[in-house]
Amino acid sequence: MNSIWKKTLNVFFAFLCVSISLYPLKYFIGDPLKGLLSSKSPELLADNLWNIAFYGHITFGGLALLIGWTQFQSKWRLKYMSYHRFVGKVYVLSALISGACGIYIGFFASGGIISSMGFISLGLVWLYTTLRAFTSIKKGRIPEHQNWMIYSYAACFAAVSLRILLPLLIIGVGDFIPAYRIVAWMCWVPNLIVAHLIVRRNLETKISIS
């Protein structure tokens, strides 16, 4: 039963990651102004630098979300190590670009300083954890690398959390702006708490085995 439960969770996790990773396509093949961009001012939407940062953030963020979950599938990782290394490099590059772009557009987030600080903090956390994961594996510190990747992908998974929580918060508080201020923090802080619990459990398991 435990095995079935784990497989079900893995499938659901993969479904969320893949489905939300494709969300940015709506900004390329649909009407982008029907989504989040409808809350932005015409002046901001006409700003070329902001547009480069916005589309860089959603494009590379979507790619990182799409490929990142596969790195946690141990059977795939052990069987296709060259694939794991290649995808890891693509993930790191995508995360760094998306995170940097996310920090920039965070300064213009709807909802003012509260939203801005939430999303800027998320971008900084994503950059930091991804860089720590990268430098750890370059030094051959595999357990450390794995732990930092858990934190990094928890930050990346904020894209999923936001899409789930924002509609619920809008219904709960009755307005977009206060809901957006809340989700700017709720989309990633709980993720990092869960990541910490996973890392701590893995460490305790290794200690008990040894």
KEFIVO-187810 format. One record per residue (C-alpha): residue number from 1; x, y, z. Coordinates in pm, 1 decimal. Layout:
<atoms>
NUM X Y Z
...
</atoms>
This chain:
<atoms>
1 0.0 0.0 0.0
2 286.5 231.5 86.0
3 442.4 164.4 -255.3
4 114.3 234.3 -434.1
5 71.8 556.4 -237.4
6 423.3 673.2 -328.9
7 368.8 595.5 -698.4
8 38.3 783.8 -693.3
9 204.5 1085.7 -534.3
10 486.3 1073.6 -789.6
11 241.4 1064.9 -1078.7
12 39.1 1352.6 -931.6
13 358.0 1549.7 -867.0
14 474.2 1496.8 -1225.7
15 130.6 1591.7 -1359.5
16 133.7 1921.6 -1170.5
17 486.8 2004.8 -1280.6
18 428.3 1927.8 -1648.4
19 84.5 2088.6 -1673.0
20 187.8 2413.8 -1502.5
21 515.9 2424.7 -1696.1
22 308.2 2460.1 -2013.0
23 112.4 2754.2 -1867.6
24 345.6 3017.7 -2023.8
25 228.8 2904.4 -2368.3
26 -90.5 3105.9 -2315.0
27 117.4 3422.8 -2333.6
28 251.3 3322.6 -2675.2
29 -48.8 3162.6 -2846.7
30 -342.3 3320.3 -2660.8
31 -443.4 3664.6 -2541.6
32 -195.2 3749.1 -2264.4
33 -399.9 4044.6 -2142.5
34 -669.8 3807.1 -2018.5
35 -433.2 3674.5 -1754.2
36 -204.0 3832.5 -1498.7
37 -95.7 4104.4 -1741.7
38 -442.4 4255.6 -1724.0
39 -342.5 4402.5 -1385.6
40 -41.0 4584.4 -1532.5
41 -36.6 4945.1 -1649.7
42 -7.6 5027.8 -2021.8
43 321.8 5204.5 -1947.7
44 472.0 4891.9 -1791.9
45 345.2 4669.8 -2071.8
46 518.3 4900.8 -2320.8
47 851.6 4880.3 -2138.1
48 1091.0 4665.7 -2343.8
49 1320.7 4573.4 -2053.9
50 1026.9 4461.8 -1840.3
51 891.0 4252.7 -2128.2
52 1228.7 4084.3 -2180.9
53 1246.4 4004.6 -1808.8
54 884.8 3885.4 -1791.7
55 906.2 3652.4 -2090.2
56 1251.7 3535.8 -1984.8
57 1112.5 3452.5 -1642.6
58 810.9 3253.7 -1759.3
59 992.2 3080.1 -2047.5
60 1295.6 2956.7 -1857.0
61 1094.1 2907.4 -1539.6
62 855.3 2684.4 -1731.2
63 1147.5 2488.4 -1874.7
64 1304.0 2441.9 -1529.5
65 971.1 2320.4 -1390.8
66 918.8 2086.8 -1687.3
67 1251.9 1906.0 -1660.7
68 1339.6 1945.4 -1293.9
69 1103.5 1685.2 -1152.0
70 1273.9 1408.2 -1352.5
71 1594.0 1463.9 -1153.6
72 1426.5 1324.4 -842.9
73 1337.3 992.0 -1003.6
74 1614.3 771.7 -863.5
75 1570.0 486.9 -1114.9
76 1603.9 723.5 -1410.0
77 1893.7 907.7 -1248.2
78 2097.7 592.7 -1185.0
79 2018.0 430.7 -1519.5
80 2069.7 739.6 -1736.5
81 2346.0 931.6 -1562.1
82 2451.9 1121.7 -1874.0
83 2090.6 1236.3 -1918.3
84 2083.3 1339.5 -1553.1
85 2394.9 1553.7 -1593.5
86 2270.0 1718.3 -1912.8
87 1925.3 1794.9 -1773.6
88 2087.4 1922.0 -1454.7
89 2293.8 2174.1 -1649.8
90 1986.8 2290.5 -1843.5
91 1791.3 2321.5 -1519.1
92 2062.9 2527.9 -1348.4
93 2093.9 2765.5 -1644.9
94 1715.7 2799.0 -1674.8
95 1674.5 2856.7 -1301.0
96 1943.3 3124.4 -1293.9
97 1794.3 3312.2 -1588.2
98 1436.9 3281.7 -1463.0
99 1534.8 3369.9 -1107.1
100 1727.4 3681.1 -1213.3
101 1440.1 3792.9 -1436.1
102 1195.7 3720.2 -1154.5
103 1386.2 3948.4 -917.6
104 1366.6 4232.7 -1168.7
105 994.2 4201.3 -1243.8
106 934.7 4157.2 -870.5
107 998.1 4528.7 -826.1
108 688.8 4593.8 -1039.4
109 460.3 4332.7 -881.4
110 93.6 4414.4 -837.2
111 7.9 4487.4 -474.8
112 302.9 4709.8 -391.5
113 587.5 4650.6 -148.0
114 441.7 4339.9 18.0
115 407.6 4153.5 -311.0
116 740.7 4286.1 -436.8
117 930.3 4171.0 -129.5
118 769.6 3827.5 -151.5
119 861.0 3766.7 -513.7
120 1205.8 3927.6 -488.1
121 1281.7 3707.1 -187.4
122 1167.4 3403.0 -384.1
123 1400.3 3494.3 -669.7
124 1694.4 3537.9 -433.9
125 1624.2 3206.4 -260.6
126 1597.5 3027.1 -595.5
127 1925.9 3173.7 -718.0
128 2106.2 3095.9 -392.0
129 1986.6 2737.0 -356.2
130 2052.4 2660.2 -723.3
131 2405.1 2801.9 -707.1
132 2473.9 2604.3 -388.9
133 2351.1 2287.6 -559.8
134 2574.7 2356.6 -858.7
135 2889.5 2437.0 -658.5
136 2831.8 2133.0 -437.0
137 2826.6 1888.1 -727.7
138 3131.4 2056.3 -884.5
139 3315.4 1975.1 -560.3
140 3185.9 1618.3 -562.3
141 2964.8 1664.2 -256.0
142 2673.4 1452.5 -377.9
143 2454.2 1442.1 -61.5
144 2494.6 1817.9 -19.2
145 2410.1 1868.5 -386.8
146 2095.1 1658.1 -353.9
147 1978.6 1853.6 -49.9
148 2027.1 2189.8 -217.5
149 1845.7 2066.2 -527.0
150 1547.1 1979.7 -309.8
151 1542.4 2338.6 -183.8
152 1594.7 2475.4 -535.0
153 1308.1 2280.7 -685.0
154 1087.2 2371.8 -388.9
155 1141.1 2734.3 -491.4
156 1074.8 2644.2 -855.4
157 754.3 2465.1 -750.9
158 623.8 2804.0 -634.9
159 484.1 2838.2 -987.2
160 254.7 2544.0 -916.8
161 163.0 2662.1 -568.6
162 73.9 3007.6 -697.8
163 -159.0 2873.5 -967.4
164 -338.6 2658.1 -709.4
165 -354.1 2905.8 -421.7
166 -431.1 3233.3 -598.8
167 -786.2 3143.2 -717.1
168 -864.8 3004.1 -370.6
169 -732.2 3317.0 -199.9
170 -929.0 3544.8 -432.8
171 -1244.8 3356.0 -337.5
172 -1148.4 3367.9 30.1
173 -1061.8 3738.3 60.8
174 -1287.7 3857.6 -219.6
175 -1033.2 4068.4 -409.3
176 -728.9 4013.4 -630.6
177 -479.4 4255.4 -475.6
178 -489.0 4133.7 -112.3
179 -492.2 3775.2 -240.5
180 -185.8 3848.9 -454.5
181 -2.0 3998.7 -156.1
182 -65.6 3682.2 41.0
183 25.4 3441.1 -238.8
184 353.7 3626.8 -299.9
185 470.5 3461.4 22.9
186 246.3 3156.4 51.7
187 351.1 3019.0 -287.2
188 705.2 2946.8 -167.7
189 756.4 2970.1 209.1
190 553.5 2651.7 284.6
191 740.5 2478.5 1.2
192 1073.2 2547.9 170.7
193 938.7 2421.5 501.9
194 839.0 2095.1 333.0
195 1181.3 2081.0 164.1
196 1350.2 2124.8 501.5
197 1146.3 1840.2 649.2
198 1240.6 1614.5 355.8
199 1610.4 1699.6 389.5
200 1601.0 1640.8 764.2
201 1421.6 1307.6 718.8
202 1676.4 1194.9 461.6
203 1959.9 1289.4 695.4
204 1802.6 1101.7 986.9
205 1751.5 796.8 764.0
206 2119.2 794.6 660.8
207 2228.5 830.6 1023.4
208 2004.6 542.2 1136.6
209 2136.1 317.8 856.7
210 2498.6 394.7 937.1
</atoms>
